[in-house]
Amino acid sequence: MSIQDLQDRIEAEKAKLSQLKVQHAVSPIENPSIIKKSRRDIARMLTILRQKNPKC
């Protein structure tokens, strides 16, 4: 996976997380652990991105 692909995926996941947070605030979602999983997935991708490109 290239650096650009990772950055695109991170942005998509951040948008998904924002949407989940709003959805959860309006009416509780069935499985709130999805929010936690999404946050951790973003953190993992950011870690990989920084390992590939230390200047970032």
C-alpha positions as CSV (number, residue, x, y, z in Angstrom):
1,M,0.0,0.0,0.0
2,S,1.5,3.3,-1.0
3,I,1.7,6.4,1.2
4,Q,-1.0,8.2,-0.8
5,D,-3.3,5.1,-0.5
6,L,-2.8,5.2,3.3
7,Q,-3.6,8.9,3.5
8,D,-6.7,8.4,1.5
9,R,-7.9,5.5,3.6
10,I,-7.1,7.5,6.8
11,E,-9.3,10.4,5.6
12,A,-12.1,8.0,4.7
13,E,-11.9,6.3,8.1
14,K,-11.9,9.7,9.9
15,A,-15.0,10.7,8.0
16,K,-16.7,7.4,8.9
17,L,-15.7,7.9,12.6
18,S,-17.2,11.4,12.6
19,Q,-20.4,10.1,11.0
20,L,-20.6,7.3,13.7
21,K,-20.1,9.8,16.5
22,V,-23.0,12.0,15.2
23,Q,-25.2,9.0,14.6
24,H,-24.5,7.8,18.2
25,A,-25.2,11.2,19.6
26,V,-28.6,11.4,17.9
27,S,-29.7,7.9,18.8
28,P,-27.5,5.3,20.4
29,I,-26.0,2.8,17.9
30,E,-26.5,-0.9,18.4
31,N,-22.8,-1.6,19.0
32,P,-20.9,1.4,20.4
33,S,-17.6,-0.6,20.4
34,I,-17.5,0.1,16.6
35,I,-16.4,3.7,17.5
36,K,-13.5,2.4,19.6
37,K,-12.5,-0.1,16.9
38,S,-12.6,2.7,14.3
39,R,-10.4,5.0,16.4
40,R,-7.8,2.2,16.9
41,D,-7.8,1.4,13.2
42,I,-7.0,5.0,12.4
43,A,-4.2,5.0,14.9
44,R,-2.7,1.8,13.4
45,M,-2.8,3.3,9.9
46,L,-1.2,6.5,11.2
47,T,1.6,4.5,12.8
48,I,2.2,2.6,9.6
49,L,2.2,5.9,7.7
50,R,4.8,7.3,10.0
51,Q,7.0,4.2,9.7
52,K,6.9,4.4,5.9
53,N,7.5,8.2,5.8
54,P,9.2,9.6,8.9
55,K,9.1,13.1,7.6
56,C,5.3,13.2,7.7
